[in-house]
Amino acid sequence: MSILKAAVAIVLLLTTVPAHADWRATRWGMSETEAAAAVPDSAPADPSDVQSYSNGEGRVGLVAPYRTSEFGFRVFLRFAPNGQGLSSVLLLLDDAKEQGPRLRDALTDRYGEPQLRPLTAYTVLGWETERDIIRLIRTRDDFWSLTYVDKALPLARGQQGPPQSDGL
């Protein structure tokens, strides 16, 4: 089972070039060891990255570079605190001020008009697929981040209790 149908869709949308570490080889629920094997160029996250980029969706365990033909990213693989494995993937866009609008347009072309949630300090654009929640966040200072979250996670949907399985 592939980590994200959405990731595959982005690959189709954005023709990739050989990447240093292709996070798309991972799948939801993988352990850190399995994810590290799937992304050979990944490295354990340093303490500052763990501190900065961990959240309720998971603790950052691995970091890797990723490049498509149009965009470069720094990828953070997050692992659920309850031992359920890989729970979200955060991609920080290189050259965000220049590339952010192009990434937004590429995601809109692929998934349609996003749900818009303008907040005081940042704007969140969101899409959903069958298995994933996709968020593109832009701050006022043009910091852009793209996050894929396993829709089955209780925190992803504001649910209580264990994730619901769709049988896959």
Backbone as a chain_set.jsonl record, in Angstrom:
{"seq": "MSILKAAVAIVLLLTTVPAHADWRATRWGMSETEAAAAVPDSAPADPSDVQSYSNGEGRVGLVAPYRTSEFGFRVFLRFAPNGQGLSSVLLLLDDAKEQGPRLRDALTDRYGEPQLRPLTAYTVLGWETERDIIRLIRTRDDFWSLTYVDKALPLARGQQGPPQSDGL", "coords": {"N": [[0.861, -1.176, 0.0], [0.677, 2.118, -0.907], [2.037, 5.168, 0.469], [0.547, 7.509, -0.019], [-2.152, 8.237, -2.031], [-2.449, 10.691, -2.969], [0.176, 11.624, -3.114], [1.141, 10.15, -5.219], [-0.435, 11.25, -7.18], [0.559, 13.86, -7.235], [3.075, 13.317, -8.167], [2.462, 12.524, -10.739], [1.526, 14.935, -11.634], [3.669, 16.697, -11.27], [6.402, 16.172, -12.87], [8.947, 14.125, -11.847], [12.418, 14.309, -11.052], [15.424, 12.418, -10.581], [15.581, 11.885, -7.148], [17.185, 12.732, -4.076], [16.223, 11.518, -1.783], [13.443, 9.675, -1.785], [10.574, 10.139, -0.45], [8.114, 9.143, -1.104], [8.165, 6.423, -1.24], [7.457, 5.446, 1.152], [4.917, 4.336, 3.536], [1.825, 4.814, 5.279], [1.932, 4.151, 8.756], [4.356, 2.799, 8.843], [7.269, 1.803, 10.664], [9.927, 3.725, 12.218], [12.359, 2.562, 11.518], [11.646, 1.009, 9.272], [10.826, 3.083, 7.555], [13.229, 4.5, 7.291], [14.693, 2.617, 5.871], [13.221, 2.59, 3.513], [13.679, 5.109, 2.554], [16.551, 5.747, 1.676], [18.418, 7.917, 1.784], [17.669, 9.35, 3.956], [17.991, 10.821, 7.23], [18.462, 10.624, 10.79], [16.482, 12.929, 12.623], [17.727, 16.035, 13.838], [17.95, 17.338, 17.212], [16.95, 20.018, 17.237], [15.268, 20.125, 15.008], [13.397, 18.194, 15.737], [12.271, 19.468, 17.942], [11.253, 21.809, 16.7], [9.472, 20.958, 14.631], [7.845, 18.826, 15.385], [4.56, 17.8, 16.362], [1.082, 17.52, 17.344], [0.381, 15.648, 15.477], [2.497, 13.989, 15.258], [5.889, 12.951, 16.119], [8.873, 14.239, 14.856], [11.026, 12.134, 13.201], [12.731, 11.411, 11.106], [14.625, 13.038, 8.511], [14.831, 14.316, 5.204], [16.088, 15.255, 1.949], [14.179, 16.342, -0.91], [13.285, 16.443, -4.312], [11.481, 17.646, -7.07], [10.868, 18.09, -10.587], [10.219, 20.747, -10.608], [10.208, 21.78, -7.984], [11.9, 22.077, -4.83], [12.332, 20.481, -1.685], [12.543, 20.172, 1.892], [12.103, 17.374, 3.737], [10.194, 16.119, 6.405], [9.641, 13.347, 8.289], [7.046, 12.28, 10.261], [6.176, 10.542, 13.237], [3.645, 8.746, 14.868], [2.824, 9.275, 18.291], [1.783, 7.156, 19.711], [2.815, 4.777, 18.884], [1.864, 3.928, 16.427], [3.235, 4.289, 14.106], [4.393, 5.813, 10.993], [2.867, 8.88, 10.541], [2.458, 11.451, 9.502], [3.656, 13.62, 6.894], [5.771, 16.236, 6.448], [6.558, 18.777, 4.242], [8.861, 21.179, 3.593], [9.084, 23.927, 1.62], [11.684, 24.827, -0.54], [13.092, 27.996, -1.36], [10.741, 29.5, -0.884], [9.326, 31.965, -1.082], [9.445, 32.617, -3.773], [8.578, 30.209, -5.032], [6.246, 29.337, -3.738], [3.596, 30.354, -4.573], [3.447, 29.052, -7.075], [3.457, 26.347, -6.315], [1.045, 26.257, -4.896], [-0.719, 26.746, -7.046], [-0.211, 24.466, -8.612], [-1.138, 22.41, -6.913], [-3.831, 23.147, -6.748], [-4.604, 22.856, -9.421], [-4.453, 20.091, -9.58], [-6.14, 19.068, -7.475], [-8.389, 20.649, -7.4], [-10.336, 23.539, -6.356], [-9.242, 24.711, -3.226], [-10.244, 24.263, 0.24], [-10.505, 27.168, 2.026], [-8.981, 28.616, 4.774], [-8.506, 31.359, 6.215], [-6.446, 32.685, 8.66], [-5.279, 34.639, 11.458], [-2.37, 34.873, 11.551], [-1.579, 33.262, 9.464], [-2.434, 31.457, 6.424], [-4.406, 28.688, 5.59], [-4.674, 26.276, 3.181], [-6.66, 23.638, 2.117], [-7.058, 20.218, 1.128], [-8.68, 17.069, 0.511], [-8.24, 13.583, 0.127], [-9.204, 10.197, -0.5], [-7.744, 8.826, 1.507], [-6.115, 10.729, 2.721], [-5.278, 13.878, 4.271], [-4.51, 17.005, 3.082], [-2.534, 19.785, 3.51], [-1.69, 23.075, 2.754], [0.215, 25.57, 3.938], [0.606, 29.01, 4.431], [2.495, 31.577, 5.744], [2.478, 35.006, 6.907], [5.004, 35.971, 6.346], [5.766, 34.71, 4.063], [6.52, 31.999, 4.418], [6.215, 28.744, 3.452], [4.582, 25.635, 3.811], [3.935, 22.197, 3.204], [1.792, 19.635, 4.062], [1.085, 16.226, 4.468], [-1.292, 14.147, 5.893], [-2.207, 11.206, 7.571], [-5.421, 10.274, 7.169], [-6.737, 8.556, 8.823], [-5.845, 8.986, 11.374], [-6.795, 9.896, 14.672], [-6.362, 12.594, 15.53], [-6.173, 13.939, 13.127], [-8.743, 14.198, 12.167], [-10.059, 15.25, 14.278], [-11.101, 13.385, 15.963], [-11.937, 11.123, 18.63], [-10.427, 8.331, 20.241], [-9.477, 5.093, 18.733], [-8.007, 4.903, 15.389], [-10.068, 4.616, 12.462], [-10.384, 1.852, 10.384], [-10.17, 1.366, 6.869], [-10.107, -1.002, 5.688], [-7.932, -1.441, 4.077]], "CA": [[0.0, 0.0, 0.0], [1.456, 3.345, -1.039], [1.753, 6.123, 1.549], [-0.492, 8.478, -0.348], [-2.617, 8.347, -3.41], [-2.193, 12.091, -3.309], [1.578, 11.763, -3.491], [1.243, 9.619, -6.575], [-1.05, 12.244, -8.064], [1.497, 14.974, -7.388], [4.148, 12.844, -9.026], [1.964, 12.608, -12.102], [1.396, 16.345, -11.957], [4.988, 17.321, -11.286], [7.347, 15.158, -13.298], [10.074, 14.131, -10.93], [13.762, 13.963, -11.468], [15.951, 11.597, -9.503], [15.612, 12.582, -5.864], [18.124, 12.185, -3.102], [15.456, 10.64, -0.912], [12.082, 9.723, -2.276], [9.676, 9.811, 0.652], [6.918, 8.488, -1.619], [8.294, 4.974, -1.075], [6.958, 5.083, 2.483], [3.466, 4.162, 3.648], [1.322, 5.092, 6.626], [2.105, 3.096, 9.744], [5.721, 2.254, 8.875], [8.112, 2.176, 11.8], [11.054, 4.572, 11.826], [13.352, 1.694, 10.867], [11.136, 0.7, 7.931], [10.859, 4.311, 6.76], [14.635, 4.781, 6.973], [15.085, 1.685, 4.809], [12.513, 2.991, 2.298], [14.242, 6.395, 2.129], [17.95, 5.532, 2.038], [19.172, 9.136, 2.05], [17.149, 10.05, 5.135], [18.865, 10.828, 8.404], [17.714, 10.948, 12.005], [16.287, 14.367, 12.828], [18.489, 16.593, 14.951], [17.04, 17.803, 18.274], [16.26, 21.28, 16.924], [14.165, 19.805, 14.097], [12.373, 17.502, 16.536], [11.629, 20.523, 18.735], [10.548, 22.776, 15.844], [8.498, 20.434, 13.676], [6.942, 17.813, 15.955], [3.296, 18.369, 16.823], [0.111, 16.511, 17.725], [0.298, 14.62, 14.439], [3.616, 13.073, 15.396], [7.233, 13.409, 16.44], [9.783, 14.128, 13.715], [12.057, 11.123, 13.415], [13.666, 11.378, 9.988], [14.659, 14.211, 7.637], [15.429, 13.972, 3.915], [15.827, 16.199, 0.864], [13.328, 15.816, -1.978], [13.239, 17.382, -5.431], [10.763, 17.328, -8.294], [11.438, 18.902, -11.669], [9.913, 22.158, -10.373], [10.278, 22.21, -6.594], [12.771, 21.403, -3.871], [11.763, 20.441, -0.34], [13.146, 19.456, 3.01], [11.012, 16.503, 4.167], [10.221, 15.651, 7.789], [8.726, 12.229, 8.506], [6.551, 12.304, 11.639], [5.703, 9.248, 13.716], [2.622, 8.888, 15.909], [3.361, 9.016, 19.626], [1.204, 5.945, 20.277], [3.431, 3.606, 18.282], [1.192, 3.528, 15.194], [4.134, 4.467, 12.978], [4.387, 7.035, 10.195], [1.547, 9.499, 10.662], [2.357, 12.61, 8.62], [4.864, 14.014, 6.167], [5.851, 17.678, 6.293], [7.506, 19.201, 3.219], [9.133, 22.616, 3.617], [9.451, 24.34, 0.278], [12.857, 25.67, -0.75], [12.795, 29.216, -2.109], [9.294, 29.577, -0.696], [8.742, 33.23, -1.547], [9.344, 32.524, -5.228], [7.915, 28.995, -5.501], [4.998, 29.073, -3.033], [2.409, 30.504, -5.423], [3.437, 28.01, -8.116], [3.043, 25.106, -5.673], [-0.399, 26.396, -4.655], [-1.401, 26.572, -8.326], [-0.086, 23.062, -9.021], [-2.059, 21.616, -6.089], [-5.197, 23.507, -7.152], [-4.835, 22.196, -10.711], [-4.627, 18.65, -9.356], [-7.2, 18.701, -6.535], [-9.509, 21.577, -7.46], [-10.263, 24.669, -5.431], [-9.082, 24.255, -1.841], [-10.985, 24.902, 1.315], [-9.667, 28.265, 2.497], [-9.159, 28.994, 6.174], [-7.589, 32.441, 6.57], [-6.29, 32.939, 10.089], [-4.574, 35.888, 11.715], [-0.948, 34.865, 11.207], [-1.299, 32.433, 8.304], [-3.559, 30.955, 5.648], [-4.351, 27.244, 5.37], [-5.444, 25.738, 2.068], [-6.777, 22.22, 2.397], [-7.694, 19.275, 0.217], [-8.771, 15.721, 1.063], [-8.409, 12.443, -0.763], [-9.812, 9.086, 0.227], [-6.935, 8.417, 2.657], [-5.193, 11.748, 3.195], [-5.591, 15.287, 4.401], [-3.391, 17.743, 2.515], [-2.604, 21.193, 3.925], [-0.647, 23.999, 2.318], [0.143, 26.686, 4.875], [1.436, 30.164, 4.094], [2.518, 32.603, 6.781], [2.603, 36.361, 6.366], [6.365, 36.228, 5.867], [5.98, 33.829, 2.909], [6.993, 30.666, 4.744], [5.235, 27.8, 2.921], [4.791, 24.227, 4.146], [2.959, 21.256, 2.664], [1.711, 18.487, 4.975], [0.18, 15.108, 4.206], [-1.611, 13.5, 7.163], [-3.029, 10.003, 7.48], [-6.784, 10.632, 7.55], [-7.198, 7.624, 9.851], [-5.421, 9.419, 12.701], [-7.833, 10.642, 15.393], [-6.084, 14.03, 15.555], [-6.367, 14.509, 11.803], [-10.163, 14.458, 11.963], [-10.652, 15.728, 15.511], [-11.815, 12.255, 16.546], [-11.443, 10.492, 19.849], [-10.358, 6.876, 20.12], [-8.565, 4.531, 17.738], [-8.321, 5.227, 14.01], [-10.996, 3.733, 11.786], [-9.751, 1.197, 9.243], [-11.01, 1.246, 5.683], [-9.906, -2.333, 5.18], [-6.753, -1.531, 3.226]], "C": [[0.901, 1.23, 0.0], [1.079, 4.327, 0.061], [0.595, 7.024, 1.194], [-0.887, 8.374, -1.801], [-2.364, 9.769, -3.89], [-0.758, 12.293, -3.757], [1.791, 11.253, -4.902], [0.67, 10.623, -7.562], [-0.119, 13.419, -8.282], [2.646, 14.561, -8.293], [3.712, 12.902, -10.478], [1.88, 14.058, -12.564], [2.759, 16.997, -12.152], [6.014, 16.254, -11.637], [8.587, 15.238, -12.432], [11.368, 13.828, -11.656], [14.323, 13.107, -10.349], [16.109, 12.411, -8.225], [16.644, 11.931, -4.966], [17.414, 11.186, -2.199], [14.001, 10.756, -1.305], [11.126, 9.207, -1.207], [8.425, 9.084, 0.191], [6.995, 6.974, -1.517], [7.802, 4.514, 0.295], [5.457, 4.845, 2.428], [3.065, 4.425, 5.086], [1.53, 3.877, 7.515], [3.49, 2.478, 9.788], [6.421, 2.677, 10.153], [9.224, 3.094, 11.29], [12.106, 3.767, 11.077], [12.916, 1.351, 9.45], [11.197, 1.92, 7.028], [12.289, 4.667, 6.365], [15.133, 3.864, 5.866], [14.441, 2.076, 3.476], [13.07, 4.29, 1.708], [15.725, 6.384, 2.502], [18.752, 6.781, 2.371], [18.628, 9.929, 3.227], [18.158, 9.938, 6.27], [18.004, 11.09, 9.63], [17.633, 12.467, 12.178], [17.156, 14.842, 13.987], [17.508, 17.165, 15.977], [16.311, 19.104, 17.957], [15.101, 21.058, 15.961], [13.036, 19.09, 14.833], [11.579, 18.539, 17.322], [10.755, 21.416, 17.862], [9.375, 22.197, 15.068], [7.644, 19.27, 14.169], [5.675, 18.52, 16.407], [2.348, 17.236, 17.203], [-0.055, 15.409, 16.704], [1.462, 13.645, 14.511], [4.919, 13.772, 15.729], [8.112, 13.209, 15.215], [10.879, 13.127, 14.071], [13.132, 11.139, 12.348], [13.519, 12.64, 9.136], [15.341, 13.793, 6.341], [15.198, 15.108, 2.928], [14.91, 15.532, -0.159], [13.231, 16.872, -3.063], [12.376, 16.814, -6.54], [11.4, 18.158, -9.395], [11.221, 20.394, -11.432], [10.215, 22.66, -8.969], [11.297, 21.399, -5.799], [12.145, 21.511, -2.485], [12.753, 19.852, 0.649], [11.989, 18.698, 3.646], [11.248, 16.026, 5.597], [9.189, 14.543, 7.933], [8.359, 12.197, 9.986], [5.939, 10.954, 11.992], [4.773, 9.448, 14.898], [3.19, 8.518, 17.266], [2.856, 7.714, 20.239], [1.749, 4.672, 19.637], [2.765, 3.134, 17.0], [2.005, 3.838, 13.95], [3.971, 5.797, 12.26], [2.981, 7.618, 10.138], [1.376, 10.747, 9.807], [3.711, 12.905, 7.997], [4.781, 15.517, 5.945], [6.918, 17.987, 5.25], [7.653, 20.709, 3.301], [9.737, 22.996, 2.276], [10.699, 25.203, 0.286], [12.417, 26.896, -1.537], [11.3, 29.514, -2.094], [8.679, 30.852, -1.253], [8.504, 33.182, -3.056], [8.438, 31.368, -5.668], [6.545, 28.723, -4.873], [3.749, 29.23, -3.887], [2.317, 29.447, -6.525], [3.014, 26.666, -7.541], [1.541, 25.13, -5.399], [-1.167, 26.152, -5.946], [-1.353, 25.123, -8.797], [-1.039, 22.169, -8.218], [-3.514, 21.904, -6.459], [-5.54, 22.874, -8.494], [-5.15, 20.718, -10.51], [-5.883, 18.325, -8.556], [-8.431, 19.595, -6.612], [-9.332, 22.695, -6.441], [-10.172, 24.163, -3.994], [-10.117, 24.883, -0.916], [-10.043, 25.957, 1.867], [-10.008, 28.58, 3.939], [-8.164, 30.097, 6.505], [-7.603, 32.657, 8.087], [-5.458, 34.193, 10.26], [-3.147, 35.88, 11.178], [-0.638, 34.067, 9.949], [-2.586, 32.01, 7.619], [-3.35, 29.462, 5.421], [-5.251, 26.911, 4.185], [-5.489, 24.235, 2.268], [-7.5, 21.453, 1.317], [-7.793, 17.946, 0.948], [-8.872, 14.727, -0.077], [-9.046, 11.349, 0.073], [-9.071, 8.763, 1.519], [-6.173, 9.543, 3.339], [-5.845, 13.116, 3.363], [-4.332, 16.032, 3.951], [-3.57, 19.205, 2.905], [-1.406, 21.948, 3.375], [-0.814, 25.246, 3.172], [1.112, 27.774, 4.424], [1.34, 31.169, 5.234], [2.659, 33.967, 6.123], [3.988, 36.659, 5.817], [6.767, 35.265, 4.748], [6.743, 32.556, 3.241], [5.894, 29.716, 4.292], [5.581, 26.398, 3.39], [3.635, 23.406, 3.6], [2.966, 20.041, 3.574], [0.693, 17.489, 4.459], [-0.029, 14.407, 5.535], [-2.488, 12.294, 6.881], [-4.413, 10.338, 8.016], [-7.318, 9.729, 8.668], [-6.8, 8.051, 11.262], [-6.541, 10.181, 13.401], [-7.6, 12.147, 15.379], [-6.319, 14.694, 14.212], [-7.815, 14.928, 11.588], [-10.842, 15.0, 13.21], [-11.444, 14.646, 16.224], [-11.21, 11.876, 17.888], [-11.333, 9.002, 19.567], [-9.464, 6.417, 19.001], [-8.975, 4.912, 16.316], [-9.27, 4.191, 13.418], [-10.3, 3.157, 10.559], [-10.718, 1.161, 8.064], [-10.783, -0.094, 5.007], [-8.699, -2.485, 4.278], [-5.521, -1.838, 4.022]], "O": [[1.794, 1.347, 0.839], [-0.056, 4.327, 0.536], [-0.264, 7.278, 2.038], [-0.04, 8.419, -2.693], [-2.1, 10.007, -5.069], [-0.502, 13.058, -4.687], [2.531, 11.848, -5.685], [1.218, 10.825, -8.645], [-0.016, 13.927, -9.399], [3.134, 15.361, -9.091], [4.492, 13.283, -11.351], [2.129, 14.369, -13.728], [2.963, 17.76, -13.096], [6.446, 15.505, -10.761], [9.201, 16.297, -12.303], [11.399, 13.19, -12.708], [13.747, 13.072, -9.262], [16.699, 13.492, -8.23], [16.935, 10.74, -5.082], [17.957, 10.126, -1.891], [13.397, 11.821, -1.171], [10.901, 8.004, -1.077], [7.738, 8.468, 1.005], [5.98, 6.299, -1.692], [7.74, 3.313, 0.56], [4.807, 5.112, 1.417], [3.872, 4.276, 6.003], [1.335, 2.736, 7.096], [3.777, 1.697, 10.695], [6.194, 3.774, 10.664], [9.432, 3.222, 10.084], [12.679, 4.251, 10.102], [13.726, 1.396, 8.524], [11.577, 1.81, 5.862], [12.536, 5.088, 5.235], [15.912, 4.289, 5.013], [15.055, 1.909, 2.423], [12.945, 4.538, 0.509], [16.112, 6.946, 3.526], [19.684, 6.709, 3.171], [19.067, 11.051, 3.476], [19.045, 9.084, 6.266], [16.941, 11.703, 9.529], [18.595, 13.188, 11.912], [17.305, 14.145, 14.99], [16.357, 17.446, 15.642], [15.163, 19.278, 18.368], [14.067, 21.716, 16.071], [11.859, 19.351, 14.58], [10.35, 18.487, 17.358], [9.633, 21.745, 18.245], [8.375, 22.887, 14.866], [6.796, 18.779, 13.424], [5.707, 19.69, 16.788], [2.788, 16.098, 17.366], [-0.579, 14.342, 17.025], [1.419, 12.584, 13.888], [5.044, 14.993, 15.637], [8.103, 12.139, 14.605], [11.559, 13.252, 15.09], [14.306, 10.91, 12.637], [12.441, 13.228, 9.05], [16.301, 13.022, 6.355], [14.221, 15.847, 3.051], [14.87, 14.306, -0.26], [13.11, 18.062, -2.77], [12.514, 15.648, -6.912], [12.381, 18.86, -9.149], [11.947, 21.22, -11.984], [10.454, 23.853, -8.782], [11.524, 20.217, -6.055], [11.507, 22.511, -2.157], [13.676, 19.127, 0.278], [11.0, 19.306, 4.053], [12.344, 15.592, 5.953], [7.997, 14.769, 7.724], [9.227, 12.101, 10.854], [5.281, 10.312, 11.174], [5.068, 10.216, 15.814], [3.951, 7.558, 17.384], [3.449, 7.219, 21.197], [1.187, 3.595, 19.836], [3.069, 2.04, 16.523], [1.507, 3.665, 12.837], [3.481, 6.774, 12.827], [2.029, 6.945, 9.741], [0.253, 11.073, 9.422], [4.758, 12.499, 8.502], [3.837, 16.011, 5.329], [8.05, 17.516, 5.358], [6.683, 21.441, 3.103], [10.763, 22.458, 1.859], [10.777, 26.188, 1.021], [11.458, 26.824, -2.304], [10.68, 29.746, -3.132], [7.6, 30.804, -1.843], [7.478, 33.654, -3.546], [7.622, 31.532, -6.575], [5.762, 27.951, -5.427], [2.918, 28.323, -3.924], [1.222, 28.999, -6.864], [2.292, 25.915, -8.196], [0.846, 24.143, -5.64], [-2.162, 25.427, -5.944], [-2.339, 24.607, -9.322], [-1.673, 21.274, -8.779], [-4.338, 20.99, -6.479], [-6.662, 22.402, -8.682], [-6.013, 20.162, -11.189], [-6.62, 17.406, -8.914], [-9.428, 19.316, -5.945], [-8.312, 22.78, -5.757], [-10.937, 23.286, -3.593], [-10.763, 25.879, -1.242], [-8.883, 25.655, 2.148], [-11.171, 28.785, 4.286], [-7.084, 29.812, 7.023], [-8.663, 32.793, 8.697], [-4.978, 34.751, 9.272], [-2.757, 36.779, 10.434], [0.463, 34.181, 9.412], [-3.68, 32.178, 8.157], [-2.246, 29.026, 5.097], [-6.441, 27.226, 4.188], [-4.464, 23.619, 2.56], [-8.423, 21.955, 0.676], [-7.061, 17.718, 1.911], [-9.498, 14.989, -1.104], [-9.386, 11.569, 1.236], [-9.705, 8.455, 2.528], [-5.634, 9.344, 4.428], [-6.819, 13.456, 2.691], [-3.225, 15.721, 4.391], [-4.623, 19.795, 2.664], [-0.261, 21.517, 3.512], [-1.857, 25.899, 3.135], [2.266, 27.508, 4.086], [0.246, 31.562, 5.64], [2.928, 34.066, 4.926], [4.141, 37.497, 4.927], [7.953, 35.032, 4.514], [7.534, 32.082, 2.426], [4.746, 29.868, 4.709], [6.749, 26.009, 3.371], [2.497, 23.873, 3.546], [4.025, 19.47, 3.836], [-0.415, 17.853, 4.064], [0.937, 14.1, 6.234], [-3.399, 12.353, 6.055], [-4.559, 10.655, 9.196], [-8.251, 10.106, 9.377], [-7.348, 7.543, 12.24], [-7.177, 11.033, 12.782], [-8.555, 12.908, 15.23], [-6.63, 15.883, 14.155], [-8.079, 15.911, 10.897], [-12.058, 15.195, 13.219], [-12.353, 14.945, 16.999], [-10.095, 12.278, 18.218], [-12.073, 8.471, 18.739], [-8.77, 7.221, 18.379], [-10.142, 5.208, 16.059], [-9.27, 3.031, 13.828], [-9.694, 3.895, 9.782], [-11.92, 0.955, 8.234], [-11.22, -0.3, 3.875], [-8.465, -3.575, 3.756], [-4.432, -1.949, 3.458]]}, "num_chains": 1, "name": "protein.A"}
